[in-house]
Amino acid sequence: MRKLTVCMLAGTLGVLIAAGMAQADLSWSFAQDTLAARATFGIEGTMLRVTLTNTSSFPVVRPEEVLTGVYFQMPNVTLTPVRAVLAGESFVWFPKVGTGVDSSGQIGGEYAYRSDLSGAFGDPSHGISAVGMNNWFGPTDRFPGGDLQPPASPNGIGYGLISYSDNTGNAQVSGKVPLVQNSVTFYLDGMPQGYDLSGILGVKFNYTSDICPY
C-alpha cells in the first residue's frame, strides 16, 4: 500500500534555470514517497510568473495526491492576480459540460491568491490555491476568469494538478471533478523594480483540500 504523507510539504531550493531574460528563473522542488512537485518563479516586467507542476512519476489514485497549491515567503511585497493559464501541453480532464477551457487555456476563476496568510500556514504569507482552505481563500481572492466548476469560489480539489504520467483510471479521482494534467502558470502584477528572486523563501506545496501542519 502506498504511504500517505501530510498534505502541505516543504520544498527545497533548486538550481537557477537559465532564461533569456534579465534574471534567471528560480526553481523550488519537493519529493516524498509518490509525491513530487516543482514551483518555478520568474519575472516579466512587473509580473511575477509562477509555474506549478506535478512532477510525480506515479499516477494519482486518491484525492490526497492531487496538488492544489503553493505557498511562499516574499516579505514586503503585495501582488495582484492577473491570470492563470494551462502551461505547455497541459490539459483538463473531466471538464464540466459547457464550461470547458477555451483555446487560451485560462482557468483563473478556479484559483485564488492571498498575500496575508498566517496561522496554520506557518511562515509563508503568500499563497496560490485551488481550494478554500477553511475559507482562507474566497470568491474575492480569485484570479480573473469565469467560473468553470461551481461554486464561484475555491472549493474541493477541482482544477488541482495530477501527474503527467497519470492515466486517470482510478475511481476515487476519475470523473468527479475537473483535474489539470499537469502544470499551471500564474501571473501576478506588482513586482518591485530590481527584485531579486532569491528573496523568495520557504516554498511549500499543498495537496488535497486541507491545511496540514508542517
ABEGO torsion letter per residue (X at the ends): XBBBBBABBBBBBBBBBBBBBABBBBBBBBBBEABBBBBBBBBBEABBBBBBBBABABBBABAAABBABBBBBBBGBBBBBABBBBBEABBBBGBBBGABBBAAGBAAAABBBBAABBEAAEABABBBBABAGGGABBAAABBBEBBABOBBBBBEABGBBBBAABAGABAAABGABBBBOABBBBBBBGBBBGBBAAABBGBBBBBEABBBBX
